[in-house]
């Protein structure tokens, strides 16, 4: 009899985690599981999964009942945020995938932008005013580690969690971002003397916008001396899109905007219309997978200065497909934009091959999902143990916040 496995990620937007959970559901559906995905009826996974072995359960206001003897796979989150309209059974087992540096870190949305610019101040604020939540997050993580019920995506997530929760995370389980390898990928060449085709793939909002603005500024500055027509393709949506369009309206660069491309369309575009890719996370891996020379950009909440340098995908360490950049840390990149462009002109095929080799060696979905299956079977954390630990408790103000009255003011 197949085990019931729920993948819980209700999300309407297009993003790395939604793609990750979709791919995990499709891979696990061919194994010894009865796969059930909890998502909005118009959510990303609901709209993009076409597999008769995957049941979609609509995440709405009504209570969702989890079947007996089930396993739930979820993105890691603060324990008091675990979905209240899902009725877990006492024997329900859990496994959490840490997919963002702040998955476990308590915060206040209205102050989040300032906090991310001042991480030491953020930590002191948490220790002083949100200590109860910080202790709950730490106790929750210790419980997960004890029961082998959590894995981290990369070293950035591990270090950020260590810093804010005052915890040592040596020898923890890791599950990097998985990519379905494209064995036949070839990036088509063309005449650089006429046109250089640069592409950005990613949301145009939040912590990604500053990195995009840095790329735009650097390309604008080098364009005058380059003597080559630069086409800059921007593939992505977000609340800062109009801001970027306004900034680039009078540019000498040739900007072309695309709201969204399906994965098959994106791969074709990368192979046939891209000489150089700027991206983070899953998007960067897709570029490397297509043998496209790929620069991995970083998370930033402030304007990136001239001291910021770029790094190739094959140069990253610890699976870090984006580092958290702030005034005390400018990332590990070593290349100025001039060096990047010169490498493309002189060594494009070799750079693309190195990027592809990195993806194949570190992010092969087959290998990662096999490890995920092992971790799922080994996890022992049950819902009754979580309830008994009291880490799930939240106070009255948080409950009001969840009802939208104070959504921008309180802790999540």
RADA-V501412 format. One record per pair of residues at least 4 apart in sequence whose ideal C-beta (glycine too) atoms are under 7 Angstrom apart, sorted by the first residue. I is the first residue (numbers start at 0). J is the second residue. If there is no record, write none. Layout:
i->{I/I}
j->{J/J}
This chain:
i->{1/1/1/2/2/2/2/3/3/3/3/3/4/4/4/4/4/4/5/5/5/5/5/5/6/6/6/6/6/6/7/7/7/7/8/8/8/8/8/8/9/9/9/9/9/10/10/10/10/11/11/11/11/12/12/13/13/13/14/15/15/15/15/16/16/16/17/17/17/18/18/19/19/19/19/20/20/21/21/21/21/22/22/22/22/23/23/23/24/24/24/24/24/24/25/25/26/26/27/27/27/28/28/28/28/30/34/34/34/35/35/36/36/36/36/36/37/37/37/38/38/38/38/38/39/39/39/40/40/41/41/42/43/44/45/48/48/56/60/62/62/63/63/63/64/65/65/65/65/65/65/65/67/67/68/69/70/70/70/71/71/72/72/72/73/73/74/74/74/75/75/75/75/75/75/76/76/76/77/77/77/77/78/78/78/78/78/79/79/79/79/79/80/81/87/87/88/89/89/89/90/91/91/92/92/92/93/93/93/94/94/94/94/95/95/95/96/96/97/97/97/97/97/97/98/98/99/100/100/100/100/101/101/103/103/103/103/104/105/105/105/105/105/105/106/106/106/106/107/107/107/107/108/108/109/109/110/111/112/112/113/114/115/116/116/116/117/118/118/119/120/121/122/122/122/123/124/125/125/125/126/126/129/129/130/131/132/132/133/133/134/135/135/136/136/137/137/137/138/138/138/139/139/140/140/140/141/142/142/142/142/143/143/143/144/144/146/146/146/147/147/147/148/148/148/149/150/150/150/150/151/151/151/151/152/152/152/152/152/153/153/153/153/153/154/154/154/154/155/155/155/155/156/157/157/157/158/159/159/160/160/160/161/161/161/172/174/174/174/175/175/175/175/176/176/176/176/176/177/177/177/177/178/178/178/178/178/178/179/180/180/180/181/181/181/184/184/184/184/184/185/185/186/186/186/186/186/187/187/191/191/191/192/193/194/194/194/195/195/195/196/196/196/196/196/197/197/197/197/197/197/198/198/198/198/198/199/199/199/199/199/199/199/200/200/200/200/200/200/201/201/201/201/201/202/202/202/202/203/203/203/203/203/203/203/203/203/204/204/204/204/206/206/206/207/207/208/208/209/209/209/209/209/209/210/210/210/210/210/211/211/212/213/213/213/214/214/215/215/216/217/217/218/218/218/218/219/219/221/221/221/221/222/222/222/225/228/229/229/230/230/231/231/231/232/232/232/233/233/234/234/236/236/236/239/240/241/242/243/244/244/247/250/260/260/260/261/262/263/264/265/265/266/266/266/267/268/268/269/269/269/269/269/269/270/273/274/274/275/275/276/276/276/276/276/277/277/278/278/278/278/278/279/279/279/279/279/280/280/281/282/283/283/283/283/283/284/284/284/284/285/286/286/286/287/287/287/287/287/287/287/288/288/290/290/290/290/291/291/292/292/292/292/292/293/293/293/294/294/294/294/295/295/295/295/295/296/297/297/297/297/298/298/298/298/299/299/303/303/306/307/307/308/308/308/308/309/309/309/309/310/310/310/310/310/310/311/311/312/312/313/313/313/313/315/315/318/322/322/324/324/324/334/334/336/337/338/339/340/341/342/342/343/346/347/348/349/350/351/352/353/354/355/356/357/358/359/362/363/364/365/366/367/368/369/370/371/372/373/374/380/380/382/383/384/385/385/386/393/393/395/396/396/396/397/397/397/398/399/399/400/400/400/405}
j->{31/32/33/31/32/33/70/33/35/66/68/69/27/32/33/34/70/72/35/37/65/69/71/72/20/23/24/34/36/72/37/71/73/82/16/17/20/38/44/74/37/38/39/42/58/14/17/42/43/39/41/42/43/17/43/17/43/259/202/19/176/280/281/20/74/98/21/43/44/22/281/23/98/176/177/24/44/25/44/47/48/26/177/179/364/27/368/371/28/34/36/44/48/53/48/50/364/368/32/34/372/34/50/52/53/372/52/53/54/54/56/44/48/53/55/56/56/58/63/42/44/45/55/58/45/57/58/45/57/45/46/46/47/48/55/53/55/63/84/84/86/84/85/86/86/69/71/85/86/87/88/91/88/90/90/91/92/94/375/91/93/94/96/375/93/95/96/98/102/95/96/97/102/103/149/80/81/102/103/105/136/411/135/136/139/390/391/135/391/392/393/397/411/391/91/382/382/381/382/383/381/381/382/378/380/381/148/378/380/148/374/375/378/143/148/149/150/174/102/149/150/151/152/156/102/152/156/155/156/159/323/106/159/136/140/160/164/163/125/129/132/133/136/410/111/114/410/411/111/408/409/410/407/411/407/408/114/115/116/300/117/121/300/300/301/325/121/122/325/123/124/125/126/162/163/127/128/129/133/163/130/133/133/410/134/135/136/410/137/164/138/139/390/140/164/141/164/166/142/388/390/143/390/144/164/166/145/146/380/388/390/148/149/380/149/171/378/379/380/377/378/379/378/379/380/172/172/173/174/374/156/157/171/173/156/174/175/176/318/175/317/318/319/320/158/317/318/319/159/319/322/323/160/161/168/171/162/163/323/164/166/168/166/167/168/374/367/370/371/318/361/362/367/280/281/284/320/362/362/364/367/368/284/285/288/358/362/364/364/288/359/363/266/288/289/270/288/289/290/355/270/290/270/289/290/291/351/270/271/195/227/344/227/228/227/228/230/227/229/274/230/232/272/273/274/218/229/230/231/274/275/232/234/269/273/276/211/214/233/234/235/277/278/234/235/265/276/278/282/207/235/278/279/282/207/235/236/237/207/208/211/235/236/237/239/240/243/208/237/238/239/298/299/300/211/279/212/239/213/299/300/301/302/303/214/296/297/299/303/215/243/216/217/303/307/218/277/219/247/220/221/336/222/229/231/252/250/252/225/336/337/340/229/251/252/340/253/252/253/253/255/252/253/254/255/257/272/254/256/257/260/240/258/259/243/244/245/246/247/248/256/254/254/264/265/268/265/266/267/268/269/285/270/285/289/271/272/273/273/276/285/286/289/291/289/291/343/347/292/343/286/291/292/293/294/294/296/282/283/286/293/296/283/295/296/320/321/320/321/285/286/287/293/295/312/320/288/320/358/362/289/291/293/354/291/293/312/354/355/357/358/355/358/351/352/354/355/351/354/343/347/350/351/354/311/312/354/309/310/311/339/310/312/315/320/321/321/321/322/324/330/321/322/323/324/303/324/307/324/329/329/330/332/333/334/335/332/334/336/339/314/315/331/332/333/334/350/354/354/357/353/354/356/357/319/320/361/330/331/328/329/330/338/339/340/341/342/343/344/345/346/350/347/350/351/352/353/354/355/356/357/358/359/360/361/362/363/367/367/368/369/370/371/372/373/374/375/376/377/378/384/385/386/387/388/390/391/391/397/398/399/400/405/409/401/409/410/402/404/405/405/406/409/409}
